[in-house]
């Protein structure tokens, strides 16, 4: 069965960086794109961008361009999201979500990683 | 890229129906038949309920249906049940390989 398991909660100081992992299993990792979505406390879902797990090509939301980097390790079937220059507004749950091949939708989600930015 | 607009909340009694709207523009909802809907219970990850405007993944009850007219998509829940109480988000493809989510709607079962 398809599984996306994310790394544990993080607490960071303003200005620092955070790297969240998304370990996958149960499907061919390199055949799909992995998207990242975040949700601030009590707020809406916000799309951040994607990485093509096969080619490594990326696309970032304009809001995060320059501050976020998506990478992947094909041997470990794991995707990563690194966000730099953290500020308090980046406190949120970060989700990885696999995009379906056949449709423009996110069919499997990780459990989420809470990133807290606090001095 | 602005969020798609959804009502903040809707409510109904068990057995009744609710419809949630999702309004975008011709650059997202109106331009593509790629609207999906997600259900999110508190503290949980979102769950796919509808894809490509009106298609249900296997395992999703047929009480959930989707449609679209112009720049507005809709999710209807018929025969509302207690377990349907959750937040619901629409999401649309917005061109150039980007996506946009809605503002979210809280469904309350009275």
Contacts between the chains, C-beta under 8 A, distances in Angstrom:
chain1	res1	chain2	res2	distance
A	35	B	99	7.3
A	37	B	46	7.9
A	37	B	101	7.5
A	44	B	3	6.3
A	44	B	89	6.8
A	44	B	101	6.0
A	44	B	102	7.1
A	44	B	103	5.3
A	44	B	104	4.6
A	45	B	38	7.4
A	45	B	40	7.9
A	45	B	46	6.7
A	45	B	89	5.2
A	45	B	91	7.5
A	45	B	101	4.3
A	45	B	104	7.2
A	46	B	101	6.5
A	47	B	91	7.5
A	47	B	98	7.3
A	47	B	99	4.6
A	47	B	100	6.3
A	47	B	101	5.9
A	50	B	97	7.4
A	59	B	96	8.0
A	59	B	97	4.9
A	59	B	98	6.9
A	61	B	1	7.1
A	61	B	98	6.8
A	62	B	1	6.8
A	63	B	1	7.8
A	95	B	45	6.0
A	95	B	46	7.4
A	97	B	46	7.8
A	100	B	51	7.3
A	103	B	34	7.7
A	103	B	36	7.9
A	103	B	51	4.9
A	103	B	52	5.2
A	103	B	55	7.5
A	104	B	32	7.5
A	104	B	34	3.9
A	104	B	36	7.3
A	104	B	51	7.7
A	104	B	52	7.0
A	104	B	93	4.7
A	104	B	99	7.7
A	105	B	34	7.7
A	105	B	36	4.2
A	105	B	48	6.1
A	105	B	51	3.9
A	105	B	52	7.0
A	105	B	91	7.6
A	106	B	36	7.3
A	106	B	38	7.7
A	106	B	46	7.6
A	106	B	48	6.6
A	106	B	91	7.5
A	107	B	48	5.7
A	107	B	51	7.9
A	107	B	57	7.2
A	109	B	45	4.2
A	109	B	46	5.9
A	109	B	47	7.6
A	110	B	45	6.7
A	111	B	45	5.7
A	112	B	45	5.6
